[in-house]
């Protein structure tokens, strides 16, 4: 039986936008959270665990006027039915970039750049209403569910209780993190539309004009290189925001939008006068790498220690798995993509893993052939090819080498998958080296170094 213990990174966001045209439907449509394997309590736990990572990387302002101001604005919406009953926490990040983000289950962070860039209090409230909506509609965990529909149920049932680091440790095994381009921190245009519409309803209820939300996002879009892209890197513009929000307003009861704390200008000036934020080490907040990464060796490489083996890989790559486990996946940061089947696929990198057959009678050649058959069965695009299996030596150890071809999930082009098996302690270790055919020559030197670095205990 082939056991492939590896975790992959991939991001995929496909929520369906809701069309709320007042002409075709004269009443509000229900906006529901999407498909989700996680419970609401797990959303809350996940948010708390990730918040601990985030706050090691950014400068969160201590209690004071700015934090109290943001908490007051957020608190007006946190208790509304539309907010979903999550335990919201609102914090201010001393960062002049124009950005805001929400973690599952309630933690919401507003950069000071949002405050200094807003034209009125309603625009700040609009950003917060939008972020609360992402939490209430559970967009982050919905996206993880869709991306890992096969892996998540088994992991929640079997690994969650044993996983180091709780839920976030479990997700790290899948390669899910807090990167700017990661599943948890980047939303689809459909999710953005839903957040705009639900945010519109919350702003309306507390007396702020929802059009301020749309106008602020459109203002950022018009800023181009002056800061707008910071927010839109994780919140893609769904288009026609003002039109869509205006149509939604016509479906709501008439209201006078006069709400105000009267402190907007004072808070804006206070945010503008804050000292330059203190630099903190890069890490989970910007998605640099998941936990468990070995320290650099000082020669441009890192060394991963698995169960009975060690392997070195480029410093810029990432290892996915648990230390001292039977397998690890090593990839460049762009080494995993989402395929047309909405599942993660390695397109560049190396898998190193133990192999155990079903009969417990080890035969190096026969088990190598069986492994290759299993790999081909799991990859239909490999077809019925009959690869040549060549005996060779690596570091004076006997190995078998076979070259397979398949269709790359990157763009459908040809992919080269080279399988190397090692006789190891009455059993077998294998490595699969994966690269698009067009890039294979560029990766050859790196792959040779990784192969030569594999040592068996």
Phi, psi and omega per residue, in radians:
X1 nan 2.265 3.130
X2 -1.458 2.210 3.091
X3 -1.976 2.085 3.131
X4 -2.008 1.706 -3.108
X5 -1.655 1.555 3.072
X6 -2.581 2.734 -3.116
X7 -2.091 2.541 -2.986
X8 -2.210 2.703 3.053
X9 -1.730 2.411 3.005
X10 -2.916 2.616 3.140
X11 -2.266 2.409 -3.099
X12 -2.682 2.254 -3.082
X13 -2.356 1.943 3.107
X14 -2.431 1.336 3.018
X15 -1.629 2.574 -3.091
X16 -1.556 2.187 3.098
X17 -1.183 2.584 3.112
X18 -1.742 2.261 3.131
X19 -1.607 2.056 -3.073
X20 -2.050 0.943 -3.137
X21 -1.259 2.233 -3.138
X22 -1.185 -0.355 -3.120
X23 -1.327 -0.697 -3.063
X24 -1.589 -0.386 -3.085
X25 -2.543 1.816 -3.012
X26 -1.410 0.344 3.078
X27 -2.493 2.832 -3.102
X28 -1.147 2.432 3.034
X29 -1.624 2.603 3.130
X30 -1.274 2.369 3.076
X31 -1.918 1.946 -3.027
X32 -1.899 2.573 2.961
X33 -1.075 2.616 -3.114
X34 -1.480 -3.005 3.141
X35 -0.974 2.327 -3.037
X36 -2.692 2.210 3.076
X37 -1.472 -0.262 -3.079
X38 -1.594 2.620 3.027
X39 -1.477 2.868 3.098
X40 -1.101 -0.636 3.097
X41 -1.091 -0.640 3.102
X42 -1.215 -0.585 3.004
X43 -0.992 -0.813 -3.097
X44 -1.110 -0.813 3.141
X45 -1.082 -0.757 -3.135
X46 -1.051 -0.780 3.138
X47 -1.062 -0.699 3.140
X48 -1.174 -0.703 -3.139
X49 -1.166 -0.756 3.125
X50 -1.204 -0.559 3.125
X51 -1.067 -0.630 3.107
X52 -1.101 -0.667 3.091
X53 -1.193 -0.802 -3.104
X54 -0.992 -0.791 -2.993
X55 -1.338 -0.074 2.953
X56 -1.489 -0.206 -3.024
X57 -1.959 -0.358 -3.107
X58 -2.143 2.807 3.138
X59 -1.656 1.708 3.096
X60 -1.449 2.271 -3.125
X61 -1.174 2.451 3.084
X62 -1.249 2.955 3.105
X63 -0.922 2.372 -3.092
X64 3.041 -3.014 -3.044
X65 -1.000 -0.756 -3.101
X66 -1.176 -0.783 3.132
X67 -1.120 -0.728 3.127
X68 -1.080 -0.668 -3.136
X69 -1.101 -0.847 -3.134
X70 -1.159 -0.673 3.107
X71 -1.122 -0.656 3.129
X72 -1.148 -0.776 3.131
X73 -1.117 -0.777 3.141
X74 -1.169 -0.635 -3.117
X75 -1.090 -0.464 3.132
X76 -1.143 -0.471 -3.111
X77 -1.797 -0.431 -3.017
X78 -1.039 -0.511 -3.112
X79 -1.583 -0.045 -3.137
X80 -1.231 2.624 3.088
X81 -0.994 -0.599 -3.123
X82 -1.102 -0.385 -3.093
X83 -1.374 -0.153 2.976
X84 1.459 0.050 3.071
X85 1.341 0.342 3.114
X86 -1.447 2.684 3.113
X87 -1.412 1.441 -3.043
X88 -1.217 2.486 3.037
X89 -2.286 2.244 -3.097
X90 -1.995 2.199 -3.116
X91 -2.307 2.703 -3.128
X92 -1.901 2.275 3.107
X93 -1.798 2.202 3.095
X94 -1.292 1.578 -3.103
X95 -2.710 2.084 -3.086
X96 -1.268 -0.156 3.092
X97 -1.184 2.613 -3.065
X98 -1.545 1.690 -3.058
X99 -2.744 2.779 3.036
X100 -2.727 2.644 3.124
X101 -2.668 2.705 -3.132
X102 -2.163 2.447 3.041
X103 -1.763 2.737 3.123
X104 -0.963 2.490 2.997
X105 1.452 -0.064 3.002
X106 2.421 -0.512 -3.128
X107 -1.176 2.219 -3.137
X108 -2.256 2.308 -3.082
X109 -2.088 2.252 3.133
X110 -2.017 2.092 3.070
X111 -1.228 2.580 3.092
X112 -1.079 -0.423 3.088
X113 -1.069 -0.498 3.051
X114 -1.131 -0.770 -3.087
X115 -1.160 -0.801 -3.090
X116 -1.254 -0.363 -3.122
X117 -1.611 -0.278 -3.093
X118 -1.253 2.612 3.100
X119 -1.637 -0.337 3.128
X120 -2.777 2.998 -3.092
X121 -1.134 -0.586 -3.130
X122 -1.059 -0.557 3.125
X123 -1.208 -0.662 3.064
X124 -1.144 -0.788 3.113
X125 -1.044 -0.634 3.129
X126 -1.099 -0.756 3.098
X127 -1.081 -0.756 -3.122
X128 -1.173 -0.686 3.103
X129 -1.089 -0.678 3.116
X130 -1.111 -0.790 -3.139
X131 -1.187 -0.702 3.077
X132 -1.033 -0.668 -3.136
X133 -1.113 -0.669 3.078
X134 -1.048 -0.692 3.122
X135 -1.190 -0.863 -3.071
X136 -1.066 -0.649 -3.138
X137 -1.525 0.000 3.025
X138 0.998 0.733 -3.064
X139 -1.106 -0.649 -3.095
X140 -1.108 -0.922 -3.088
X141 -1.299 -0.425 2.999
X142 -1.090 -0.729 -3.131
X143 -1.198 -0.674 3.081
X144 -1.113 -0.732 3.127
X145 -1.027 -0.809 -3.113
X146 -1.191 -0.590 -3.096
X147 -1.308 -0.551 -3.038
X148 -2.222 0.862 -3.058
X149 -1.057 -0.483 -3.136
X150 -1.483 -0.762 -3.000
X151 -1.372 -0.671 -2.972
X152 -1.039 -0.848 -3.098
X153 -1.007 -0.740 -3.140
X154 -1.159 -0.663 -3.105
X155 -1.218 -0.732 3.113
X156 -1.086 -0.725 -3.086
X157 -1.286 -0.683 -2.979
X158 -1.879 -0.644 -3.001
X159 -1.754 -0.495 -2.998
X160 -0.926 -0.809 -3.087
X161 -1.182 -0.381 -3.088
X162 -1.823 -0.185 -2.990
X163 -1.217 2.332 3.040
X164 -1.207 2.330 3.107
X165 1.521 0.248 3.061
X166 1.106 -2.574 -3.114
X167 -1.064 -0.714 -3.128
X168 -1.162 -0.565 3.058
X169 -1.140 -0.689 3.101
X170 -1.098 -0.796 -3.115
X171 -1.174 -0.560 3.100
X172 -1.070 -0.598 3.104
X173 -1.094 -0.441 3.076
X174 -1.571 -0.091 -3.103
X175 1.518 0.204 3.140
X176 -1.502 2.173 -3.140
X177 -2.493 -2.845 -3.036
X178 -1.773 0.375 -3.115
X179 -1.074 2.685 3.125
X180 -1.023 -0.475 3.116
X181 -1.837 0.299 -3.073
X182 -1.570 2.870 -3.085
X183 -0.999 -0.759 -3.037
X184 -1.256 -0.363 -2.996
X185 -2.085 0.105 3.128
X186 -2.329 2.211 -3.026
X187 -1.882 2.728 3.091
X188 -1.390 2.911 3.080
X189 -1.136 -0.574 3.072
X190 -1.117 -0.738 3.098
X191 -1.143 -0.639 3.101
X192 -1.100 -0.715 3.111
X193 -1.095 -0.794 3.118
X194 -1.043 -0.758 -3.123
X195 -1.142 -0.627 3.079
X196 -1.091 -0.790 -3.058
X197 -1.244 -0.756 3.107
X198 -1.180 -0.667 3.071
X199 -1.072 -0.645 3.081
X200 -1.014 -0.781 -3.107
X201 -1.151 -0.673 3.138
X202 -1.224 -0.751 3.103
X203 -1.043 -0.745 3.118
X204 -1.009 -0.760 -3.070
X205 -1.152 -0.557 -3.093
X206 -1.735 0.120 2.969
X207 1.636 0.241 3.087
X208 -1.831 2.525 -3.107
X209 -1.265 2.021 -3.100
X210 -1.082 -0.390 -3.123
X211 -1.116 -0.381 3.098
X212 -1.094 -0.605 3.113
X213 -1.101 -0.873 -3.132
X214 -1.098 -0.726 -3.107
X215 -1.155 -0.598 3.125
X216 -1.194 -0.752 3.110
X217 -1.118 -0.667 3.109
X218 -1.204 -0.567 3.054
X219 -1.110 -0.757 3.112
X220 -1.112 -0.710 3.126
X221 -1.042 -0.695 -3.122
X222 -1.248 -0.352 -3.109
X223 -1.264 -0.368 3.115
X224 0.981 -2.176 -3.054
X225 -1.223 -0.049 -3.097
X226 -1.525 0.121 3.068
X227 2.491 -0.403 -3.118
X228 -0.958 -0.777 -3.083
X229 -1.040 -0.425 3.129
X230 -1.004 -0.814 3.137
X231 -1.278 -0.733 -3.036
X232 -1.333 -0.183 3.056
X233 -1.122 -0.493 3.106
X234 -1.981 -0.185 -3.139
X235 -2.238 1.364 -3.079
X236 -1.070 2.431 -3.101
X237 -1.225 2.079 3.140
X238 -1.361 -0.142 3.134
X239 1.470 2.662 3.083
X240 0.942 0.649 -3.056
X241 -1.084 -0.875 -3.089
X242 -1.067 -0.708 3.140
X243 -1.106 -0.787 -3.091
X244 -1.173 -0.761 3.132
X245 -1.157 -0.696 3.122
X246 -1.080 -0.719 3.111
X247 -1.116 -0.672 3.126
X248 -1.145 -0.680 -3.135
X249 -1.056 -0.648 -3.125
X250 -1.138 -0.352 3.130
X251 -1.539 -0.136 -3.104
X252 -1.671 2.743 3.091
X253 -1.027 2.610 3.111
X254 -1.056 2.496 -3.110
X255 -2.655 2.672 2.994
X256 -1.702 2.025 -3.075
X257 -1.535 1.508 -3.056
X258 -2.117 0.081 -3.077
X259 -1.083 2.454 3.099
X260 -2.956 2.493 3.031
X261 -1.515 -0.282 -3.089
X262 1.344 0.163 -3.069
X263 -2.011 0.141 -3.026
X264 -1.016 -0.913 -3.078
X265 -1.078 -0.701 3.121
X266 -1.084 -0.781 -3.123
X267 -1.197 -0.628 3.116
X268 -1.108 -0.765 3.114
X269 -1.143 -0.693 3.141
X270 -1.106 -0.734 3.133
X271 -1.139 -0.641 -3.123
X272 -1.192 -0.428 -3.080
X273 -1.649 0.045 3.139
X274 -1.133 2.564 3.096
X275 -1.153 2.843 3.104
X276 -0.988 2.319 -3.111
X277 -1.040 2.532 3.101
X278 -1.270 2.407 3.132
X279 -1.327 2.375 3.065
X280 -2.145 2.723 -3.103
X281 -1.065 2.471 3.095
X282 -1.150 2.658 3.137
X283 3.091 -2.297 -2.988
X284 -1.083 -0.543 -3.059
X285 -1.092 -0.575 3.128
X286 -1.881 0.271 3.035
X287 1.251 0.428 -3.057
X288 -1.036 -0.854 3.123
X289 -2.902 2.661 3.104
X290 -1.279 2.959 3.080
X291 -1.118 3.072 3.066
X292 1.298 0.110 -3.140
X293 -1.283 2.220 3.076
X294 -1.068 2.672 3.101
X295 -1.208 2.607 3.087
X296 -1.016 2.536 3.131
X297 -1.405 -0.210 -3.108
X298 1.622 -0.041 3.131
X299 -2.106 0.374 -3.133
X300 1.523 0.211 -3.120
X301 -2.380 2.897 2.975
X302 -2.201 2.781 3.122
X303 -2.152 2.145 3.122
X304 -1.684 2.284 3.094
X305 -1.820 2.003 3.099
X306 -1.835 -2.876 3.136
X307 -1.371 1.688 3.101
X308 1.461 0.173 3.110
X309 -2.621 2.799 3.025
X310 -2.335 2.550 3.127
X311 -2.573 2.409 3.094
X312 -1.784 2.630 -3.098
X313 -2.606 2.859 -3.077
X314 -1.026 2.499 -3.129
X315 -0.980 -0.586 -3.081
X316 -1.398 -0.162 3.123
X317 -1.455 3.029 3.139
X318 -2.206 2.442 3.064
X319 -1.820 2.330 3.131
X320 -2.029 2.186 -3.113
X321 2.544 -3.044 3.095
X322 -1.868 2.393 3.066
X323 -0.963 2.517 3.123
X324 1.138 0.297 3.082
X325 -1.581 2.941 -3.068
X326 -1.236 -0.192 -3.058
X327 -2.628 2.782 3.038
X328 -2.605 2.570 3.010
X329 -1.983 2.220 -3.094
X330 -2.064 2.135 -3.097
X331 -2.492 2.721 2.866
X332 -1.091 2.926 -3.086
X333 -1.196 -0.324 3.055
X334 -1.839 0.423 -3.007
X335 -1.450 -0.138 -3.136
X336 -2.230 2.321 3.126
X337 -2.271 2.882 3.047
X338 -1.608 2.219 3.137
X339 -1.484 -3.121 3.133
X340 -1.133 -0.340 3.101
X341 -1.491 0.143 -3.128
X342 1.120 0.353 3.101
X343 -1.963 2.670 3.123
X344 -1.302 2.454 3.122
X345 -2.354 2.357 3.021
X346 -1.332 2.210 3.089
X347 -2.015 -0.272 3.070
X348 -2.568 2.212 3.076
X349 2.501 -2.881 -3.027
X350 -2.400 2.361 2.964
X351 -1.892 2.270 3.035
X352 -2.124 2.224 -3.037
X353 -2.715 2.733 2.959
X354 -1.305 2.658 3.024
X355 -2.179 2.309 3.090
X356 -2.270 2.209 3.119
X357 -1.491 3.094 -3.072
X358 -1.502 -0.413 -3.025
X359 -1.674 -0.105 3.129
X360 1.043 0.368 3.043
X361 -1.991 1.751 -3.008
X362 -1.315 2.249 3.017
X363 -2.404 1.924 -2.960
X364 -0.943 -0.899 -3.104
X365 -1.168 -0.828 -3.089
X366 -1.126 -0.688 3.140
X367 -1.237 -0.570 3.046
X368 -1.089 -0.786 3.115
X369 -1.082 -0.700 -3.130
X370 -1.166 -0.725 3.095
X371 -1.017 -0.818 -3.105
X372 -1.114 -0.689 3.078
X373 -1.074 -0.731 3.138
X374 -1.108 -0.738 3.112
X375 -1.053 -0.763 -3.131
X376 -1.148 -0.640 3.119
X377 -1.153 -0.580 3.140
X378 -1.419 -0.150 -3.132
X379 -2.236 1.499 -3.058
X380 -0.970 -0.499 -3.103
X381 -1.189 -0.195 3.096
X382 -1.323 -0.308 3.088
X383 1.115 -2.563 -3.075
X384 -1.899 0.544 -3.132
X385 -1.065 2.682 3.121
X386 -2.110 1.510 -3.053
X387 -1.183 2.589 3.054
X388 -1.375 2.258 3.125
X389 -1.817 2.057 -3.021
X390 -1.948 2.311 3.067
X391 -1.456 2.403 -3.101
X392 -2.648 -3.019 3.091
X393 -2.305 2.464 3.013
X394 -2.306 2.085 -3.092
X395 0.912 0.768 3.116
X396 1.118 0.303 3.052
X397 -1.882 2.476 3.082
X398 -1.225 2.330 3.091
X399 -2.388 2.787 2.923
X400 -2.015 2.491 -3.113
X401 -2.224 2.328 3.077
X402 -2.424 2.441 3.135
X403 -1.907 2.149 3.108
X404 -1.966 2.736 3.037
X405 -2.171 2.580 3.124
X406 -2.628 -3.089 3.103
X407 -1.691 2.162 -3.104
X408 -1.222 2.374 3.047
X409 -1.260 -0.185 -3.116
X410 -1.170 -0.899 -3.089
X411 -2.612 0.214 3.137
X412 1.452 0.006 3.141
X413 -1.374 3.136 -3.096
X414 -1.287 2.430 3.129
X415 -2.128 2.497 3.089
X416 -1.830 2.175 3.114
X417 -2.133 1.845 -3.097
X418 -1.724 2.147 -3.097
X419 -1.818 2.256 3.085
X420 -2.172 2.208 3.123
X421 -1.970 2.502 3.140
X422 -2.097 2.331 2.973
X423 -1.270 2.255 -2.975
X424 -2.622 1.866 3.002
X425 0.978 0.780 -3.128
X426 1.344 0.213 3.120
X427 -2.597 -2.657 -3.018
X428 -2.527 2.467 2.976
X429 -1.980 2.521 3.094
X430 -2.315 2.717 3.053
X431 -2.289 2.394 3.062
X432 -2.061 2.147 -3.135
X433 -1.810 2.125 -2.948
X434 -2.126 2.285 3.070
X435 -2.823 2.573 3.003
X436 -1.045 2.515 -3.110
X437 -0.963 -0.667 -3.116
X438 -1.150 -0.342 -3.110
X439 -1.927 -0.014 -3.011
X440 -1.007 -0.729 -3.117
X441 -1.123 -0.657 3.127
X442 -1.150 -0.547 -3.102
X443 -1.531 -0.201 -2.989
X444 -1.013 -0.768 -3.114
X445 -1.107 -0.739 3.127
X446 -1.139 -0.786 -3.134
X447 -1.078 -0.691 3.121
X448 -1.070 -0.706 3.141
X449 -1.189 -0.716 3.103
X450 -1.090 -0.781 3.142
X451 -1.061 -0.790 -3.094
X452 -1.175 -0.392 -3.083
X453 -1.452 -0.266 -3.069
X454 -1.169 2.103 3.084
X455 -2.125 2.491 -3.069
X456 -1.994 2.387 3.139
X457 -1.602 nan nan
